[in-house]
Amino acid sequence: MRIVADNLACRRSERLIFANLSFTLADGQALVVTGRNGAGKSSLLAILAARLRPEAGNVRVEGAGEAPLTELVNFVGHRDGLKSALTAEENLAFARAILGRAALTPKEALARVGLEHAARLPVAYLSAGQRRRVGLARLFVSARPVWLLDEPTSALDAASQEALGVAMRDHLAAGGLIIAATHAPLGLDGAATLRIERPVLAADAGEAA
Ligand SMILES: Nc1ncnc2c1ncn2[C@@H]1O[C@H](COP(=O)(O)OP(=O)(O)OP(=O)(O)O)[C@@H](O)[C@H]1O
């Protein structure tokens, strides 16, 4: 399958955040999205996950049968999206039911991120890095092929960053696709990069002329 983003533009609170942004990504490929704070990395991921409407342009998926991109995407956002009162295992069981395409069980997914001992603890009791790892474990409970990751290494220690690198490389080797917004290196050699730059506004062009 391929994801094709064509001339995307994003406006938030009346401000044009980015424009003319295009890329194509195929099976087994990763795209690392970079840019200054506020450049629009999270906004781009939100557009790809159909949580935000683009100002212009479109995103299409090719070669995935009838399935729309929303059903192919597993999105781990900047906020972990976990319910604090539920246990780690319950949070993952919920995600597994919502996402479909069942893969690892919640217990197996927690073992994959080294948190089997925390399965029965309310997420509220976990450290920031542990919460992040539970959030990332959502990637393993469903076989959705497109991982959208927003700052996936934030709060992770070196060992967990390495484990995430292994998981991402395994996913790509199995034909998955990854689009990750980050300020930190992710260890994805050969990934394409997309740096979001400030759009050139008509007013700026006029000033420059
Ligand atoms: N819900 C919102 N409503 C209005 N404006 C928003 C909203 N969310 C983000 N923005 C604005 O959109 C712009 C892009 O934000 P975004 O979070 O996409 O940037 P980012 O590149 O991910 O930044 P960072 O590196 O700091 O995470 C910022 O100016 C931000 O203030």
The ligand as a Tripos MOL2 file, in Angstrom:
@<TRIPOS>MOLECULE
LIG
   31    33     1     0     0
SMALL
NO_CHARGES

@<TRIPOS>ATOM
      1 N1         -6.1660   23.0000   19.0610 N.pl3     1 LIG1
      2 C1         -5.5120   24.0560   18.5390 C.ar      1 LIG1
      3 N2         -6.1670   25.1980   18.2500 N.ar      1 LIG1
      4 C2         -5.5220   26.2330   17.7090 C.ar      1 LIG1
      5 N3         -4.2150   26.2650   17.4270 N.ar      1 LIG1
      6 C3         -3.5270   25.1580   17.6880 C.ar      1 LIG1
      7 C4         -4.1170   24.0010   18.2530 C.ar      1 LIG1
      8 N4         -3.1800   23.0590   18.4080 N.ar      1 LIG1
      9 C5         -2.0420   23.6050   17.9450 C.ar      1 LIG1
     10 N5         -2.2330   24.8550   17.5200 N.ar      1 LIG1
     11 C6         -1.2380   25.7540   16.9500 C.3       1 LIG1
     12 O1         -0.7650   25.1820   15.7300 O.3       1 LIG1
     13 C7          0.6390   25.4170   15.5940 C.3       1 LIG1
     14 C8          1.3340   24.0950   15.3280 C.3       1 LIG1
     15 O2          1.2520   23.3000   16.5050 O.3       1 LIG1
     16 P1          1.7740   21.7960   16.5330 P.3       1 LIG1
     17 O3          1.4560   21.2560   17.8690 O.co2     1 LIG1
     18 O4          1.2540   21.0980   15.3280 O.co2     1 LIG1
     19 O5          3.3640   22.0250   16.3640 O.3       1 LIG1
     20 P2          4.5690   21.0130   16.5810 P.3       1 LIG1
     21 O6          5.4700   21.1790   15.3980 O.co2     1 LIG1
     22 O7          4.0640   19.6490   16.8530 O.co2     1 LIG1
     23 O8          5.2800   21.6360   17.8730 O.3       1 LIG1
     24 P3          6.1750   20.9890   19.0560 P.3       1 LIG1
     25 O9          7.5360   20.7110   18.4640 O.co2     1 LIG1
     26 O10         6.2480   22.1060   20.0640 O.co2     1 LIG1
     27 O11         5.4560   19.7710   19.5610 O.co2     1 LIG1
     28 C9          1.1110   26.1310   16.8590 C.3       1 LIG1
     29 O12         1.2210   27.5090   16.5810 O.3       1 LIG1
     30 C10        -0.0070   25.8720   17.8480 C.3       1 LIG1
     31 O13        -0.1500   26.9420   18.7480 O.3       1 LIG1
@<TRIPOS>BOND
     1     1     2 1
     2     2     3 ar
     3     2     7 ar
     4     3     4 ar
     5     4     5 ar
     6     5     6 ar
     7     6     7 ar
     8     6    10 ar
     9     7     8 ar
    10     8     9 ar
    11     9    10 ar
    12    10    11 1
    13    11    12 1
    14    11    30 1
    15    12    13 1
    16    13    14 1
    17    13    28 1
    18    14    15 1
    19    15    16 1
    20    16    17 2
    21    16    18 1
    22    16    19 1
    23    19    20 1
    24    20    21 2
    25    20    22 1
    26    20    23 1
    27    23    24 1
    28    24    25 2
    29    24    26 1
    30    24    27 1
    31    28    29 1
    32    28    30 1
    33    30    31 1
@<TRIPOS>SUBSTRUCTURE
     1 LIG1         1 GROUP 0 **** ****
